[in-house]
Amino acid sequence: MRRFLAFLLLLCLPLLAGAQTLHSPDGRLALRVVVPSPDYLPSYELRRDGKLVTNGLLGLSLETNGQHIAYRSIRALDSARIDTTWTPVWGETRAIRCQYHELALTLGESAGPPPVGLIAGTVVVRFRLFNDGLGFRYEVPAQPGIGAVRVRSENTSFRFPDTATAWWLPGDYDTNEYPYTRSPLAEAGYRSAVRAPEIGLQTPTAPDDRTLQTPLLLKVPLAGKRNLYVSLHEAAQVDFPAMQLAFEPTTDGKVLRAHLTNGPIWPQVFAYLQTPAVTPWRTIVVSDKATDLLASKLILNLNEPSKITGDVSWIKPQKFVGVWWEMHVNRSKWSYSDSSNLKLANTDFSKLKPHNRHGATTANVKKYIDFAAKHGFPSVLVEGWNVGWEDWYGNWKEEVFDFVTPYPDFDVKELQQYAASKKVSLIMHHETSGSVTNYERRLPAALDFMQAHGYPAVKTGYVGRIIPRGEHHDGQWMSNHFVRVAEEMAKRKLLIDMHESVRPTGLHRTWPNWLASEAARGNEFNAWSQGNTPAHETILPFTRLMGGPMDYTPGIFQIKLDHWNKDANQGRAVHTTLAKQLALYLTMYSPLQMAADLPEAYEARPDAFQFIKDVPVDWADTRYLTAEPGEYITVARQDKNSPDWYIGAITNEQPREQTVRLDFLPKGQQFEATIYADAPDAHWDTNPMAYRITRQKVTSKSVLKLKLAPGGGAAVRLAARR
């Protein structure tokens, strides 16, 4: 790493008091930080091209040994300029540039003893200003008399005009599986405006009626019909509760204040720290182009480099199929029997009467293994293989699963041998039912079991209220749990995909074996709820995916779900066209992508299935071509292992024509474009499975006209002519 103009100023307080200014490397962003006096909180102001983006207050309320820690004046400044490039293990691009200017303010007491009830301490506020936004965090150094620290509150706030448009989820400590609501910022946060999640918890656990989850997307109007796109989130969320955003009640929907997820003895304490300690970075990504927001690597750049050293060839981005969707569409079940009130320790599952609809049988899994081997998929996920699914949900039970005992009709050793003979791996599934103490207690044995039976990857789940009782999915204890699990998996050279986890904050840079998370309303909601609107997938990349990849489970071909079970699925459907399901492999970035439908659905449409077989999951380059949140996205990506490019385009309920210039292709080289598009009469509701495939020769001078049906999309493979 190259470090320029690094200097430390240790000056007397009068020279340091007042405002400090920092500019981004390109000069377009300006940060102004003010520490006015010991009686007022520090504040900041962020401008782009001279126009205000946001401003607000800074600070943490900390205590140690029953005394509040006082740090009210600037003691020192530290400044640096960084410009370096690093190579991710996998990602949207082969290399990532990290360029920022840094300012660190060391705050403390100026002179003399602090007031009664306070103890003098030192806190550092560190700012990193990139060309596309700002990250800042609080650091509590090791210092005499201050060891264990309690976080009482956070003062960080963000001010925006109340006319800004917000795409938001209501505050909730335990689920983010809500549909997004679009509204003026002043009207955001009202729980009455949203539908409750159809699964997760019996009751939402929200701080109040006017709290929003991050990542929060804002569109701020400027003069001349121009706009700024702003994303508020956090990076490197480790050993700290997740941040939500609460409206200050007296500001008419203009000021959002950091609200930390409650701990078990709230309202006294939100977090416990041991010095030296740092908070997550608070992030503000800003651009006047929606495409630049999608391309931002600011959150990744604020995370620590990979802690997995040496050989990383075992970390393999991949596509997979699985025994999963058939349970969602009521073709089979996770459970083995219809029994209930079972106790894990003293139930002989071999004596239970089966209902004969169990999905994870040896014979059925073999069919998926055969399908995967035939079509080049390296892995098969199997859910419902282990005992405990009869009454797993909603009972807040301590012990539901042991993660090592299969149902009687699932032969672990036979399937291990069969999969190996077909050169296919099985993906383990660990649903914890929210009983995290049980999972941590059993984790070593579960990982031994995985390695003994040839499972290189696991999908975890945390549906339900957390045990230990009083903790939340987004709290400090669970934040540490998710990192601990990723670290334990890394020690065993195992890959992980987490569902119902805290929303990602770029930690896949530090733990690249953590391939994906769910942490949002996925494709599965189309199977057993009111479903996702056609606009849903045009919002997620601007919100949830800002923090990291999502296991969205695309690739549904049988759009009308009553095909699988007429009685149970009456009226249910995936709210996209088939062509849009193909495009999601490009627009919903993840290094772990599922071909989520049943094998029969793909065998009925082998020409469209060819795109899923061809599309890569690891990329050398990515170009976001057109985008508008809630409206449309078009992206082009280059395969990391070939000269081929792929394009995905999606729209909301409105039909569109996207003009795609291919000037990103190398000049003088010819490509064959295979275009998977909506048929002229396609429609997400009335005719979703109508598509057509065309081919044409193209070069860097060519222009494609992609017609997208309502709720539709298009996927293109650009294969280099060899």
C-alpha positions as MATLAB code, in Angstrom:
seq = 'MRRFLAFLLLLCLPLLAGAQTLHSPDGRLALRVVVPSPDYLPSYELRRDGKLVTNGLLGLSLETNGQHIAYRSIRALDSARIDTTWTPVWGETRAIRCQYHELALTLGESAGPPPVGLIAGTVVVRFRLFNDGLGFRYEVPAQPGIGAVRVRSENTSFRFPDTATAWWLPGDYDTNEYPYTRSPLAEAGYRSAVRAPEIGLQTPTAPDDRTLQTPLLLKVPLAGKRNLYVSLHEAAQVDFPAMQLAFEPTTDGKVLRAHLTNGPIWPQVFAYLQTPAVTPWRTIVVSDKATDLLASKLILNLNEPSKITGDVSWIKPQKFVGVWWEMHVNRSKWSYSDSSNLKLANTDFSKLKPHNRHGATTANVKKYIDFAAKHGFPSVLVEGWNVGWEDWYGNWKEEVFDFVTPYPDFDVKELQQYAASKKVSLIMHHETSGSVTNYERRLPAALDFMQAHGYPAVKTGYVGRIIPRGEHHDGQWMSNHFVRVAEEMAKRKLLIDMHESVRPTGLHRTWPNWLASEAARGNEFNAWSQGNTPAHETILPFTRLMGGPMDYTPGIFQIKLDHWNKDANQGRAVHTTLAKQLALYLTMYSPLQMAADLPEAYEARPDAFQFIKDVPVDWADTRYLTAEPGEYITVARQDKNSPDWYIGAITNEQPREQTVRLDFLPKGQQFEATIYADAPDAHWDTNPMAYRITRQKVTSKSVLKLKLAPGGGAAVRLAARR';
ca = [
       0.000    0.000    0.000;
       1.230    3.452   -0.889;
       0.757    6.073    1.794;
       1.060    9.738    0.821;
       1.165   12.922    2.824;
       0.765   11.147    6.143;
       1.260   13.485    9.024;
       0.403   13.848   12.678;
      -0.372   17.205   14.173;
      -0.058   17.468   17.930;
      -0.932   21.081   18.611;
      -2.412   23.010   21.465;
      -6.188   23.001   21.726;
      -6.901   26.572   20.515;
      -5.302   25.824   17.136;
      -7.250   22.580   16.733;
     -10.691   23.758   17.720;
     -13.207   24.602   15.033;
     -13.660   23.135   11.558;
     -11.561   20.591    9.667;
     -12.076   20.015    5.932;
     -11.286   16.979    3.789;
     -11.702   16.527    0.034;
     -12.137   13.349   -1.995;
      -9.336   12.342   -4.399;
     -11.241   13.801   -7.381;
     -12.190   16.934   -5.417;
     -15.940   16.583   -5.978;
     -16.819   15.595   -2.403;
     -15.991   17.828    0.541;
     -16.307   16.858    4.190;
     -16.387   19.498    6.907;
     -16.177   18.410   10.560;
     -16.812   20.810   13.411;
     -16.061   20.370   17.117;
     -17.460   23.691   18.375;
     -16.932   23.484   22.136;
     -17.105   21.028   25.046;
     -20.785   21.853   25.485;
     -21.883   20.790   21.982;
     -21.685   17.575   19.985;
     -19.312   17.367   17.011;
     -20.996   17.657   13.631;
     -20.206   17.007    9.993;
     -21.323   18.231    6.606;
     -20.890   16.396    3.270;
     -21.122   18.257   -0.048;
     -20.841   17.158   -3.659;
     -19.846   19.750   -6.229;
     -20.638   22.384   -3.623;
     -24.193   21.140   -3.006;
     -25.197   19.719    0.345;
     -25.638   15.943    0.419;
     -26.267   15.533    4.148;
     -25.172   16.784    7.539;
     -25.617   15.693   11.116;
     -24.164   15.042   14.550;
     -21.434   12.652   15.685;
     -20.564   10.728   18.813;
     -21.134    7.728   21.062;
     -22.440    7.732   24.593;
     -19.979    5.503   26.486;
     -19.500    4.523   30.089;
     -17.012    2.519   32.125;
     -17.224    1.555   35.783;
     -20.487    3.441   36.084;
     -19.002    6.717   34.812;
     -19.750    8.423   31.532;
     -16.652    8.867   29.349;
     -16.029   12.508   28.445;
     -14.215   13.377   25.187;
     -15.269   16.844   24.202;
     -12.334   18.556   22.507;
      -9.889   17.850   19.681;
      -6.543   16.632   20.967;
      -4.882   15.625   17.697;
      -5.330   15.234   13.943;
      -4.047   12.466   11.709;
      -4.314   12.581    7.930;
      -3.441   10.203    5.075;
      -3.940    9.650    1.352;
      -4.338    6.056    0.142;
      -4.346    4.695   -3.402;
      -3.959    0.964   -3.856;
      -5.444   -1.967   -5.765;
      -6.370   -5.365   -4.396;
      -7.538   -8.645   -5.905;
     -10.673  -10.309   -4.524;
     -10.902  -14.093   -4.358;
     -14.115  -13.751   -6.370;
     -16.315  -10.862   -7.336;
     -17.795   -8.586   -9.953;
     -14.367   -7.444  -11.133;
     -10.913   -8.971  -11.257;
      -9.335   -6.096   -9.310;
     -10.642   -3.320   -7.045;
      -9.109    0.094   -6.622;
      -9.147    1.532   -3.098;
      -8.537    5.283   -3.147;
      -9.474    7.659   -0.365;
      -8.356   10.580    1.772;
      -8.465   10.049    5.528;
      -8.910   12.302    8.518;
      -8.788   11.038   12.101;
      -9.839   13.310   14.961;
      -8.640   12.300   18.412;
     -11.106   13.677   20.917;
     -10.444   13.995   24.634;
     -10.542   16.403   27.561;
      -8.584   19.618   27.118;
      -7.338   20.339   30.634;
      -8.246   19.789   34.240;
     -10.564   17.176   35.717;
     -13.921   16.495   34.010;
     -17.205   17.326   35.747;
     -18.466   15.097   38.556;
     -19.756   11.734   37.286;
     -17.547   11.819   34.193;
     -14.220   10.188   33.476;
     -11.778   11.659   30.960;
     -11.192    9.421   27.971;
     -10.022    9.393   24.386;
     -12.132    8.512   21.328;
     -11.023    8.676   17.701;
     -13.457    9.533   14.903;
     -11.934    8.269   11.643;
     -13.231    9.500    8.268;
     -12.409    8.029    4.864;
     -13.599   10.050    1.908;
     -13.765    8.230   -1.425;
     -14.793    9.621   -4.795;
     -18.183    7.939   -4.363;
     -18.884    8.548   -0.700;
     -17.896    8.651    2.927;
     -17.190    6.101    5.629;
     -16.587    6.974    9.267;
     -16.335    5.054   12.521;
     -15.595    5.516   16.206;
     -12.522    3.993   17.854;
     -11.911    3.597   21.576;
      -8.156    3.088   22.076;
      -6.596    1.192   24.955;
      -6.030    3.768   27.698;
      -5.445    3.880   31.444;
      -8.570    3.406   33.538;
     -10.802    2.415   30.605;
     -11.087   -1.282   29.744;
     -14.627   -2.646   29.548;
     -16.930   -0.092   27.897;
     -20.702    0.017   27.603;
     -22.409    1.729   24.676;
     -25.455    3.642   25.874;
     -26.425    5.224   22.556;
     -25.081    6.608   19.310;
     -25.499   10.245   18.338;
     -24.791    9.877   14.597;
     -27.466   11.532   12.480;
     -28.199   12.313    8.835;
     -30.282   15.224    7.556;
     -32.026   15.210    4.170;
     -34.822   17.252    2.630;
     -38.195   15.734    3.470;
     -39.002   15.771   -0.269;
     -36.362   13.100   -0.899;
     -37.779    9.806   -2.176;
     -37.024    6.784    0.024;
     -37.103    3.067   -0.707;
     -37.421    1.553    2.735;
     -38.132   -1.376    5.019;
     -39.675   -0.829    8.442;
     -37.422   -1.166   11.446;
     -37.275   -4.723   12.760;
     -34.575   -6.400   14.831;
     -35.358   -9.911   13.607;
     -36.438   -9.968    9.991;
     -35.890   -8.019    6.788;
     -38.249  -10.126    4.664;
     -40.613   -7.239    3.956;
     -41.513   -5.858    0.540;
     -40.018   -2.426   -0.101;
     -42.124    0.693    0.182;
     -41.431    3.805   -1.888;
     -42.532    7.134   -0.407;
     -41.349   10.656    0.355;
     -38.866   10.506    3.199;
     -41.231   12.471    5.434;
     -43.796    9.649    5.110;
     -41.381    6.749    5.567;
     -41.326    4.362    8.480;
     -45.009    4.081    9.235;
     -45.637    0.380    9.819;
     -49.238    0.793    8.748;
     -47.942    1.373    5.207;
     -46.384   -2.097    4.821;
     -47.410   -5.723    4.914;
     -46.060   -7.843    7.742;
     -43.607  -10.594    6.775;
     -45.377  -13.872    6.084;
     -42.719  -15.941    7.815;
     -39.943  -15.357   10.297;
     -41.484  -14.257   13.573;
     -44.971  -14.425   14.947;
     -44.800  -10.718   15.771;
     -42.393   -8.087   14.472;
     -39.788   -6.871   16.930;
     -39.482   -3.226   15.999;
     -38.156   -0.314   18.049;
     -41.036    1.991   17.174;
     -43.315    2.984   14.335;
     -40.839    5.291   12.614;
     -37.597    3.369   12.282;
     -36.031    2.218    9.015;
     -33.627   -0.564    8.190;
     -30.419   -0.096    6.278;
     -29.351   -0.129    3.505;
     -31.664    2.810    2.915;
     -31.897    4.297   -0.578;
     -32.701    7.972   -1.079;
     -33.194   10.017   -4.224;
     -32.583   13.663   -3.395;
     -33.897   16.299   -5.821;
     -31.558   19.033   -7.017;
     -32.170   22.120   -9.108;
     -32.663   21.630  -12.829;
     -34.487   18.295  -12.560;
     -31.302   16.596  -11.417;
     -31.004   14.153   -8.542;
     -28.522   12.640   -6.155;
     -28.755    8.956   -5.291;
     -27.690    8.246   -1.718;
     -27.312    4.929    0.097;
     -27.017    4.852    3.897;
     -25.602    1.669    5.385;
     -22.623    0.348    7.334;
     -19.466   -1.649    6.656;
     -17.563   -4.261    8.658;
     -20.322   -4.855   11.194;
     -18.369   -6.890   13.754;
     -18.842   -7.088   17.540;
     -21.550   -4.443   17.410;
     -25.328   -4.354   16.924;
     -26.725   -3.539   13.514;
     -27.680    0.072   12.910;
     -31.195    1.159   12.069;
     -32.328    4.720   11.436;
     -34.897    6.442   13.628;
     -36.614    9.715   12.796;
     -35.933   12.532   15.198;
     -39.499   13.329   16.305;
     -39.253   17.121   16.029;
     -37.712   17.422   12.565;
     -40.723   16.659   10.332;
     -39.162   13.657    8.650;
     -35.847   15.305    7.845;
     -33.339   13.901   10.349;
     -32.485   10.234   10.766;
     -30.564    9.174   13.850;
     -28.556    5.977   14.291;
     -30.544    3.524   16.364;
     -28.714    0.409   17.556;
     -30.439   -2.956   17.842;
     -31.492   -3.616   21.410;
     -29.508   -5.931   23.639;
     -31.039   -8.280   26.230;
     -30.926   -5.709   29.039;
     -31.927   -2.699   26.968;
     -32.548    0.202   27.556;
     -29.472    0.302   29.754;
     -26.899   -1.016   27.260;
     -26.795   -1.550   23.484;
     -23.303   -3.055   23.252;
     -20.352   -4.160   25.359;
     -16.826   -3.415   24.151;
     -13.332   -4.201   25.381;
     -10.684   -1.656   24.465;
      -9.135   -1.275   22.011;
     -12.404   -1.359   20.087;
     -13.913    0.013   16.900;
     -17.478    0.385   15.683;
     -18.637   -0.538   12.190;
     -18.178    2.132    9.543;
     -21.200    4.336    8.857;
     -21.385    4.653    5.076;
     -22.836    7.271    2.737;
     -22.540    6.280   -0.919;
     -23.533    9.137   -3.211;
     -23.730    9.662   -6.957;
     -25.632   11.633   -9.552;
     -25.913    8.423  -11.610;
     -27.842    5.394  -10.434;
     -25.434    3.116  -12.303;
     -22.466    4.455  -10.320;
     -24.256    3.649   -7.076;
     -24.565    0.008   -8.172;
     -20.892   -0.098   -9.138;
     -19.608    1.282   -5.832;
     -16.977   -0.742   -3.955;
     -16.844    1.651   -0.989;
     -18.297   -0.830    1.503;
     -15.919   -3.585    0.400;
     -12.958   -1.216    0.639;
     -13.815   -0.414    4.255;
     -13.588   -4.064    5.279;
     -10.388   -5.792    6.334;
      -8.473   -7.913    3.807;
      -9.062  -11.650    3.722;
      -8.087  -13.519    6.868;
      -7.896  -16.745    4.886;
      -4.235  -17.035    3.932;
      -2.419  -19.451    1.673;
      -4.257  -21.664   -0.784;
      -7.785  -20.442   -1.526;
      -8.499  -22.744   -4.467;
     -11.114  -24.536   -2.338;
     -13.253  -21.361   -2.380;
     -15.245  -22.059   -5.519;
     -18.054  -19.855   -6.819;
     -20.665  -22.172   -8.274;
     -24.183  -22.914   -9.442;
     -26.250  -25.637   -7.848;
     -29.610  -27.409   -7.935;
     -31.455  -28.869   -4.996;
     -34.263  -30.555   -3.132;
     -35.837  -27.271   -2.099;
     -38.350  -25.647   -4.451;
     -40.484  -28.783   -4.549;
     -41.251  -28.267   -0.844;
     -42.178  -24.632   -1.411;
     -44.626  -25.560   -4.180;
     -46.171  -28.370   -2.109;
     -44.871  -31.290   -4.117;
     -43.169  -32.683   -1.011;
     -42.357  -31.805    2.607;
     -39.302  -31.171    4.765;
     -40.719  -33.418    7.497;
     -40.817  -37.238    7.545;
     -44.052  -37.682    9.498;
     -47.081  -35.769   10.738;
     -46.167  -36.281   14.380;
     -45.749  -33.327   16.734;
     -44.418  -32.502   20.190;
     -41.315  -34.579   19.552;
     -38.267  -34.482   21.776;
     -34.957  -34.809   20.023;
     -33.289  -36.726   22.839;
     -35.832  -39.534   23.252;
     -37.703  -39.912   19.950;
     -37.062  -43.018   17.834;
     -37.693  -41.497   14.402;
     -37.446  -44.914   12.734;
     -40.706  -45.882   14.452;
     -42.663  -42.838   13.313;
     -45.323  -43.386   10.694;
     -44.164  -41.617    7.501;
     -46.585  -39.439    5.571;
     -44.866  -40.543    2.332;
     -44.336  -37.000    1.073;
     -40.816  -36.547    2.402;
     -38.626  -34.799   -0.195;
     -35.136  -35.720    1.021;
     -35.268  -39.430    0.294;
     -32.312  -41.377   -1.016;
     -34.099  -42.127   -4.284;
     -35.187  -38.516   -4.869;
     -31.761  -37.068   -4.081;
     -30.212  -39.486   -6.578;
     -32.469  -38.014   -9.275;
     -31.103  -34.555   -8.516;
     -27.541  -35.860   -8.516;
     -28.138  -37.425  -11.932;
     -29.609  -34.163  -13.217;
     -26.687  -32.137  -11.864;
     -24.127  -34.504  -13.385;
     -25.869  -34.501  -16.765;
     -25.984  -30.707  -16.997;
     -22.683  -29.744  -15.391;
     -23.799  -28.483  -11.979;
     -21.172  -29.242   -9.336;
     -23.489  -29.335   -6.313;
     -26.883  -30.431   -4.999;
     -28.495  -28.819   -1.942;
     -30.652  -31.125    0.172;
     -33.035  -29.675    2.741;
     -35.103  -31.753    5.158;
     -32.587  -34.609    5.406;
     -32.203  -34.497    9.201;
     -34.627  -35.319   12.010;
     -36.616  -32.588   13.721;
     -38.720  -30.955   11.007;
     -42.047  -32.160   12.421;
     -42.416  -29.264   14.869;
     -39.421  -27.074   14.171;
     -41.114  -23.722   13.641;
     -42.593  -21.245   16.074;
     -42.235  -23.075   19.390;
     -39.056  -21.344   20.652;
     -37.625  -24.748   21.550;
     -34.032  -25.092   22.715;
     -33.286  -28.394   20.943;
     -34.921  -29.127   17.599;
     -32.060  -30.373   15.392;
     -28.771  -32.120   16.125;
     -27.406  -31.697   12.533;
     -26.027  -35.249   12.375;
     -29.015  -37.628   12.490;
     -30.696  -38.378    9.144;
     -34.272  -39.483    8.654;
     -34.710  -43.247    8.067;
     -35.176  -42.820    4.309;
     -31.996  -40.738    3.802;
     -28.882  -42.933    3.489;
     -25.909  -40.647    4.091;
     -23.162  -43.085    3.119;
     -24.924  -44.369    0.019;
     -25.547  -40.842   -1.231;
     -21.961  -39.839   -0.467;
     -20.685  -42.667   -2.637;
     -23.260  -42.055   -5.374;
     -22.542  -38.336   -5.582;
     -18.788  -38.963   -5.684;
     -19.239  -41.448   -8.522;
     -21.009  -38.706  -10.506;
     -18.409  -36.052   -9.528;
     -21.086  -34.050   -7.718;
     -20.968  -32.657   -4.171;
     -23.864  -32.406   -1.743;
     -24.515  -29.116    0.052;
     -25.369  -29.533    3.730;
     -28.323  -27.733    5.290;
     -28.334  -26.525    8.908;
     -31.618  -24.925    9.943;
     -31.191  -23.758   13.545;
     -34.854  -22.720   14.092;
     -33.342  -19.723   15.900;
     -31.877  -21.914   18.676;
     -28.370  -20.573   18.292;
     -27.022  -21.836   21.612;
     -27.987  -25.334   20.481;
     -26.233  -24.794   17.144;
     -23.026  -23.457   18.693;
     -22.967  -26.373   21.133;
     -23.363  -28.906   18.326;
     -21.324  -27.119   15.649;
     -18.035  -29.064   16.079;
     -19.816  -32.403   15.701;
     -21.835  -31.067   12.752;
     -18.671  -29.940   10.943;
     -16.989  -33.286   11.676;
     -20.038  -34.952   10.132;
     -19.818  -32.739    7.037;
     -16.160  -33.494    6.464;
     -16.566  -37.212    7.131;
     -19.305  -37.428    4.481;
     -17.853  -35.162    1.821;
     -19.934  -31.985    2.181;
     -17.806  -28.948    1.126;
     -20.503  -26.316    1.755;
     -23.439  -25.573    4.039;
     -26.538  -23.433    3.904;
     -27.551  -22.224    7.364;
     -30.902  -20.849    8.509;
     -32.135  -18.858   11.520;
     -35.912  -18.789   11.178;
     -37.717  -17.824   14.371;
     -36.954  -15.985   17.580;
     -33.400  -16.268   18.836;
     -32.228  -18.418   21.730;
     -30.656  -17.166   23.995;
     -33.992  -15.490   24.628;
     -33.777  -11.722   24.612;
     -31.209  -11.630   21.796;
     -32.092  -10.534   18.274;
     -30.891  -11.493   14.785;
     -29.353   -8.026   14.411;
     -27.891   -7.695   17.907;
     -24.259   -7.723   18.989;
     -24.316  -11.341   20.187;
     -25.698  -12.635   16.881;
     -23.355  -10.396   14.897;
     -20.487  -12.180   16.602;
     -22.118  -15.568   16.052;
     -22.322  -15.130   12.278;
     -18.643  -14.176   12.124;
     -17.685  -17.074   14.415;
     -19.477  -19.542   12.156;
     -17.784  -18.149    9.037;
     -14.422  -18.391   10.793;
     -15.014  -21.968   11.979;
     -16.062  -22.938    8.452;
     -12.904  -21.338    7.069;
     -10.735  -23.376    9.443;
     -12.281  -26.524    7.947;
     -12.110  -25.195    4.358;
     -15.892  -25.124    4.127;
     -18.111  -22.691    2.217;
     -21.177  -21.080    3.748;
     -24.445  -19.513    2.603;
     -26.361  -17.870    5.489;
     -30.106  -17.314    5.511;
     -31.947  -15.128    8.023;
     -28.619  -13.549    8.971;
     -27.928   -9.919    9.744;
     -27.836   -7.956    6.496;
     -24.356   -8.068    4.914;
     -21.829   -5.279    5.324;
     -18.982   -6.399    3.056;
     -17.549   -9.068    5.357;
     -17.176  -11.425    2.408;
     -13.925   -9.571    1.692;
     -12.580  -10.651    5.087;
     -14.143  -14.131    4.950;
     -14.414  -15.020    1.235;
     -15.712  -18.499    2.123;
     -18.902  -16.647    3.161;
     -20.229  -16.757   -0.388;
     -23.711  -15.358    0.081;
     -26.534  -14.525    2.453;
     -30.268  -14.163    2.079;
     -31.166  -11.370    4.548;
     -34.030  -10.027    2.427;
     -37.261  -11.084    0.787;
     -36.196  -13.791   -1.653;
     -37.764  -15.487   -4.661;
     -39.322  -18.114   -2.379;
     -41.972  -15.639   -1.216;
     -43.687  -16.066   -4.563;
     -44.516  -19.654   -3.593;
     -46.445  -19.189   -0.356;
     -47.433  -15.561    0.051;
     -48.705  -12.572   -1.870;
     -45.354  -12.756   -3.587;
     -42.931  -10.100   -4.786;
     -43.978   -7.322   -7.114;
     -42.314   -7.091  -10.547;
     -40.466   -4.025   -9.234;
     -38.920   -5.936   -6.328;
     -35.836   -7.136   -8.215;
     -35.217   -3.625   -9.577;
     -34.974   -2.320   -5.986;
     -32.854   -4.997   -4.294;
     -29.553   -4.166   -6.081;
     -29.854   -0.565   -4.808;
     -30.668   -1.631   -1.256;
     -29.912   -5.088    0.117;
     -27.140   -5.927   -2.383;
     -25.146   -2.803   -1.516;
     -23.723   -4.816    1.403;
     -23.002   -8.079   -0.377;
     -24.268  -10.945   -2.553;
     -27.725  -12.409   -2.081;
     -28.855  -15.992   -2.515;
     -32.039  -14.983   -4.313;
     -32.691  -18.430   -5.917;
     -33.582  -17.340   -9.479;
     -34.309  -19.529  -12.486;
     -37.986  -20.396  -12.002;
     -39.402  -21.595  -15.332;
     -42.794  -22.951  -14.249;
     -44.198  -19.534  -13.397;
     -47.766  -20.631  -12.587;
     -47.370  -22.718   -9.451;
     -50.699  -24.521   -9.531;
     -49.016  -26.729  -12.136;
     -47.324  -28.541   -9.245;
     -50.254  -28.661   -6.823;
     -53.572  -27.248   -8.020;
     -55.274  -27.238   -4.631;
     -52.429  -25.859   -2.486;
     -51.086  -23.321   -4.983;
     -54.271  -21.903   -6.444;
     -53.597  -18.421   -7.810;
     -49.926  -18.400   -6.857;
     -47.273  -17.444   -9.364;
     -43.826  -15.921   -9.685;
     -44.375  -12.301  -10.659;
     -41.921  -12.149  -13.551;
     -41.580  -13.529  -17.019;
     -39.370  -16.528  -17.705;
     -36.879  -14.350  -19.584;
     -36.561  -12.097  -16.541;
     -35.694  -15.136  -14.427;
     -32.705  -15.662  -16.741;
     -31.692  -12.010  -16.512;
     -31.627  -12.195  -12.706;
     -28.437  -14.261  -12.912;
     -26.785  -11.033  -14.094;
     -28.663   -8.294  -12.252;
     -28.757  -10.076   -8.839;
     -25.047  -10.604   -8.322;
     -23.889  -13.638   -6.356;
     -20.993  -16.095   -6.661;
     -23.455  -18.768   -5.501;
     -26.441  -19.110   -7.826;
     -29.173  -21.724   -7.659;
     -31.080  -23.153  -10.577;
     -34.046  -23.168   -8.256;
     -36.818  -24.891  -10.206;
     -37.573  -28.597  -10.416;
     -35.630  -30.629  -13.002;
     -38.867  -31.303  -14.901;
     -39.330  -27.587  -15.522;
     -35.893  -27.340  -17.122;
     -36.256  -30.527  -19.119;
     -39.429  -29.090  -20.656;
     -37.507  -26.028  -21.926;
     -33.950  -27.109  -22.705;
     -33.303  -24.178  -25.047;
     -33.892  -21.595  -22.296;
     -32.150  -23.789  -19.707;
     -28.990  -23.562  -21.806;
     -28.473  -19.984  -20.608;
     -28.452  -21.067  -16.953;
     -25.925  -23.763  -17.828;
     -23.724  -21.252  -19.655;
     -23.830  -18.171  -17.418;
     -20.778  -17.836  -15.131;
     -20.798  -16.761  -11.475;
     -17.346  -15.139  -11.281;
     -16.457  -12.072  -13.298;
     -13.467  -10.187  -14.704;
     -15.368   -6.968  -15.377;
     -18.809   -5.457  -14.781;
     -20.464   -2.491  -16.509;
     -23.782   -1.121  -15.228;
     -25.238    0.348  -18.409;
     -28.637    1.760  -17.418;
     -30.507    1.807  -14.127;
     -33.213    3.566  -12.171;
     -34.311    2.205   -8.780;
     -37.685    0.525   -8.875;
     -37.769    0.849  -12.685;
     -35.062   -1.009  -14.616;
     -31.465   -2.290  -14.594;
     -29.176   -3.337  -17.434;
     -25.741   -4.775  -16.690;
     -22.943   -6.359  -18.749;
     -20.384   -8.721  -17.233;
     -17.296  -10.430  -18.615;
     -16.545  -14.009  -17.671;
     -13.357  -14.305  -15.595;
     -12.323  -17.469  -17.436;
     -13.087  -16.565  -21.051;
     -13.469  -13.538  -23.345;
     -17.272  -13.974  -23.353;
     -19.630  -11.284  -22.081;
     -23.172  -11.574  -20.722;
     -25.951   -8.986  -20.469;
     -28.987   -8.931  -18.198;
     -31.834   -6.431  -18.411;
     -34.949   -6.298  -16.222;
     -37.921   -3.987  -15.785;
     -40.777   -3.421  -13.366;
     -44.450   -3.591  -14.369;
     -43.797   -1.271  -17.319;
     -42.707   -2.515  -20.756;
     -39.489   -0.962  -22.033;
     -36.984   -1.043  -24.824;
     -33.381   -0.899  -23.670;
     -30.783    0.298  -26.147;
     -27.486   -1.444  -25.393;
     -24.342   -0.217  -27.094;
     -21.684   -2.908  -27.207;
     -18.730   -0.514  -27.175;
     -17.317   -2.336  -24.141;
     -16.367   -5.243  -26.435;
     -12.787   -5.354  -27.768;
     -12.482   -3.568  -31.077;
     -12.055   -5.684  -34.164;
     -13.374   -8.891  -32.588;
     -16.598  -10.573  -33.599;
     -19.047  -12.136  -31.152;
     -22.151  -14.255  -31.546;
     -25.048  -12.850  -29.529;
     -27.626  -15.348  -28.278;
     -30.588  -13.312  -27.047;
     -33.136  -14.783  -24.657;
     -36.021  -12.322  -24.711;
     -39.689  -11.952  -23.868;
     -42.014  -12.927  -26.688;
     -44.009  -10.013  -28.193;
     -47.118  -11.053  -26.233;
     -45.333  -11.883  -22.966;
     -46.628  -10.399  -19.715;
     -45.680  -11.213  -16.120;
     -49.308  -11.912  -15.176;
     -51.157  -13.085  -18.274;
     -48.466  -14.775  -20.378;
     -45.257  -15.101  -18.326;
     -43.682  -18.158  -19.932;
     -43.584  -16.842  -23.495;
     -40.037  -16.253  -24.724;
     -38.002  -16.381  -27.881;
     -34.337  -16.975  -28.663;
     -32.529  -15.246  -31.517;
     -28.912  -15.076  -32.668;
     -26.868  -12.507  -34.523;
     -23.254  -11.500  -35.156;
     -22.090   -8.382  -33.307;
     -18.990   -6.243  -32.730;
     -18.105   -3.279  -30.546;
     -19.939   -1.069  -33.045;
     -23.227   -2.954  -32.713;
     -26.317   -1.815  -30.828;
     -28.879   -4.216  -29.367;
     -32.523   -3.261  -28.919;
     -33.860   -5.333  -26.031;
     -37.653   -5.253  -25.706;
     -38.804   -6.034  -22.186;
     -42.381   -7.080  -21.491;
     -44.242   -5.857  -18.401;
     -42.434   -7.558  -15.501;
     -39.995   -8.941  -18.026;
     -36.358   -9.055  -18.984;
     -33.728  -10.218  -21.412;
     -30.505  -12.209  -21.089;
     -27.742  -12.214  -23.678;
     -24.660  -14.326  -24.161;
     -21.918  -12.702  -26.245;
     -19.631  -15.564  -27.231;
     -16.316  -14.562  -28.774;
     -15.825  -16.016  -32.246;
     -12.797  -18.253  -32.074;
];
